[in-house]
Amino acid sequence: MTETLELAAIAAGREILAARAAGTKVSIKSDSTPVTQADKAAEALILERLTQQFPAVPIVAEEMAEDGKCPSCAQASYFLVDALDGTGEFIAGRNEFTVNIALIRDFKPVAGVVYAPALGRIWTGAGPQARAAEVTAEGEIIERRIIRTRKRPRTPVALVSLSHREPETQAWIDDKMSDCETAHIGSSLKFCLLAEGKADVYPRLVCLKQWDIAAGDAVLRAAGGITLGLDGEPLRYGVDNADFGCGRFVCWGEAPDTISIEPDTV
């Protein structure tokens, strides 16, 4: 399955880069977020491939949800797709955008692929193993290697969104991780840096959508990390309504022991 997800992500990445080269147009969705032709073309390609290979597995995808076409009842297994995560970075001409495909089973992300087409890098997680690799201009995966999270150093690195300045998240960092360094990174690449042992914590104290984080979370968990809700329990995924939202969370390379997750100021 992971090979199928990788190939679909790489093909979608080609669509995205072609759309960028052609000068894609931007429109605004009902939730006031931007969408481009690259989002739609990449998602359509991924949906076609997943449907062909796994016709019995439901799919939840960002633009499908916008169009009201996603399943609305709980499913034991389903795919979560964000064909272009970091649309703001893409529109701004930056390279920190990703293609995200995840498989959810029993409320957990059990397999996931994150592909950064402009950077030529791909991350895959399934079971107890996560890998990173380079992707050539021809779409060939090379230099694949196993990745693991690291033990939290004396001065940990906290990751925050590049485009979204969130007072709640910064307040959490100031309160819980006052001795850390902070780095600003776009899209689901934050999960991948944690998985590679290049950073230590990624708090997000605003509510996102499940498709925003599932693939990165799958890679992180396979690499030895964890994503926790503010109740200290592993974040759960489930299609039980038409919103597909997820609560506030904190991602860790090394699970916390004495650090309280719940913010004191939020």
N, C-alpha and C positions, 0 to 999 in steps of 0.2 A: 504493500500500500504506500509506503513512504516514497518509493521510486515514482509511483504515479503522481503523488502530490508534488514532488520536486519538479517533474517534467511539466506539469500543469503550471506551476508557479513560474518556471523559466519562460514558458511560452507566453504567459500573461505579461511577464516583464518585457518581452519583445514588443508586445502591443503598446505598452505604456511608453517605452522609449520612442517608438515610431510616432505616437501621438504627440509627444513632446517636441520631436523634430518638426512635425507638421504645424505646430502652433495650435494647441487645443483650446477650445472655448470653455469658459467657466459659467456655470449657472448656480442658483441657490435653491437648496431643498427646503422642505417644509419645516425642518428643525433649524433653519438659518445657517447650515453648514454648506460649504461649497462642494460642487461635484463637477467633474469634467468628462469629456468623451473617453478619456483614458480609463477612468473608473469603470464606465459602462462596458467598454470593449473588453477590458481585462476580465471583468466578472463574467460576461457572457461566455468567454472562452473557457474559464474554469468550470462553470456550471455544465457546459456541454461535455467536458472530459469526465467530470465526476459522475454525471448521469450515465454516461456510456459504460464506465468501469464499475460503478456501484449503484445500479438502478434502485436497489431496495433501501438505500440509506438516504433519509431526508437531508435537505440542505437549507441552511439559514445563511443569507448573504445580505450585505448592507443595502445594496440597491434593490434587491428583492423586497426587503422589509419596507423601504420607502414606497414601493409600488403596492404594498399590501399583499404580496404573494407568498409569504413565508408560512410554514405550518404554525398553528397556534396552540397545539396540545403537546403535552409532555412526551418526549421520545427517549428511549433507552440509549440510542446512539444517533448521532447526526453530525454533519459537517458544519463548521463555522467558517465563513469566508469573508475576508476584507481584502478585496482585490487591489486596492491602492490605499494603504494606510500612510498617513502623512500627506494628505492632499494639499494642505497648506504649504508644506515644504516643496512639493512638486510644482505648485503654481508659482512659488517664489524663485524657482530656478535652482533650488538646492538639491542635493543628492540623497538626503536622508528620508527616503520613502521606501516602503516595502510592500511585498505581496505576502498575504498571510492566509494559510489554509490549516485548519485543525480538525481533528476528529474528537468528538466528545463521547464518552461512554460512562454511564453510571455517574453522571454529574462531574466527571473529571476530564481534563484534556489529556488523552492518552497518546496522541501523535500529533505532530505539528511541523510545519515548514515555514520559515521566514526567509524571503529572498529580497535582497537589495539590488535591483537591476543596474542602477547607475554606479554602484560600487563593485559589482561583480562578485558578490559574496552571498552564500546561502548557509542557513543553519537548519538542522533537522534534529528532532527529538522524538524518541519512541521507546517505551519501556524504561530501562535503566541506563540508556545510553544516548548521549547527544553528540552531534558532530558539526563541525564547521568546514566549509570548503570554498574554493574559488570557482568562479564560473567564467569560462572564456567567452569571447565575443560571439563564437559559434554556438554557445549554449552547452558546452561540454563541462562537466563537473570534474575538477582536478584538485589535487593536494588536500584530499579529505583527511580530517584528523579528529580524534576524540577530544571533547572539551569537558571541563569540570569547573564547578564554582570553587572559590577559595575560602579559606578561613578568614574571618573578619580581622583586618589588621588594626593596629593601634589607632591609626587615623583612617577610618573607612571613607570610601567614595560614595556619595549619594547622587543619584541621577534624577534630573527633573526635566520637564518638557521644554523643548526649544522654543516652541511657538506660543504656548499657553502659560501665562504668568498667573499662578494660583496662590493667593494669600494663605488659604487653608493648608496647602501642602508645605509652603515655606514655614508656616508656624509650627507644623509638626516636626520638621527638620530642626528648627531652632530649639524646640523643646526636648526632643528625644535624641538628636544626633548633633549636638552643638559643637563637637570636636571634629566634625567630618569636613572633607573637601566636597565641593559641589561641582557637577558637570552638567551642561545643558545638551541634551541629545533629542533628536526628533524620532517620531514613530515608534514602532515596536523594537527598534534597535536597542532600546534600553534593556529589554529582557535578554538580548543576545550578549551584551557586554557583561551582564551579571553571570550568564551561563559560561562565558569564557574566562571568568575570574579576573576581569578588568575593572570591576566595580562591586559594590557590596549591598546597596539598598536602593530601592526605587519606590517611594511612597506616592500614592495618587489619591488625594482626598476630595476628588470630585467624581461623580458617577459617570462612567463610560458605558459603552455597549460591549456585549460579550465578544463580538467579532473583532473589536479593537485589540483584545489582549490574549485570546485563546491560544493562537499559534505560538506566540512568544512565551506564554506560560507553559505550554507543553515542552518547549525546548529547555526552559529554565528548570522545570521539575525533573526532566530526564538527565540534566547535568548535575543534579544534587541540590538544587535550590527549592524554594517554596514561595507561593503567593498566599498571603493570609488576609482574611477580612479583619475588620477592626475588633472583632470578637476573639481574635487569636486562632480561629479555625481556618483550615484550608478553604480557599475560595471555591464555591460550588457553581456549576453551570447547569442550566436547565431551561428548556423551552416550555414555559408554563403560562406565557402571555404574549401579546403581540409587541411588547416593548423591547424585550431582549436586553434589558439593562443589567448592569452588575454594580454592586455596592462599592464603597471605598475600600481600598486595599493597600497593602505594603508588600513588595517583593523583596526577598532576601536571598543572597548567595548562601549564607550560612544562617540557619534558623536561629532566631533570638532565644535567649534563655531568661535573662533578667530584665530585658527591655520590655516595658509596657507598650502595647500596640495602640490602645485607645488614647486618642489625643486628649490632653487636658484643657485645651483652649478652643475646641470645636464642638 
